[in-house]
Amino acid sequence: MVTFEAIWQRIKNLEGEKFRQIRGQEFSYTVEGTFLVPSTTNQNLAQSHFRQAVEILPLENTSPVQHLRGPSYIYAILMDPRVRGKDW
């Protein structure tokens, strides 16, 4: 399986691109150090939460990541074909 560092790099490379949450809301994000900052909320999502989510990929919905901050953003990003490629 691909390393988390490679996944995080994919996420960083897509900074500013449009993503879509499960319910259809479109958003983009910036990466500031070890935090991802979505455009549609004032929450900062820690890189460590993405690391935890990667351990349980693939995700069918947001339920498995409800304990993390911003589960709908985490799901939208990690399950996007541009991030997942053919890895999960």
C-alpha positions, 0 to 999 in steps of 0.5 A: 500500500502507498505510504501516508506521506505519499497520500499527504503529498497528493492532498497538498498537490490538490490544494485549491482544487474543488472537492465535493462532500457526500451531500454535494457541498463543494469546497476547496482547501489550503494546507498550512503546515500539518493542518488542512483548512477547508474553505467552507468551515472555520475548522482546521483538520489535523494531518493526524486525523487523515493519518488515522483515517488512512488506516481504515481505507477504503471508506464506504461513508463517513461513519467510520471517521465520525470520531475525527474532526471534519469527517465529511471533508476527510471522506471527500478528500480521501475517497476522491479519485485524484487522491486515491488513484487505484490504491484503495 
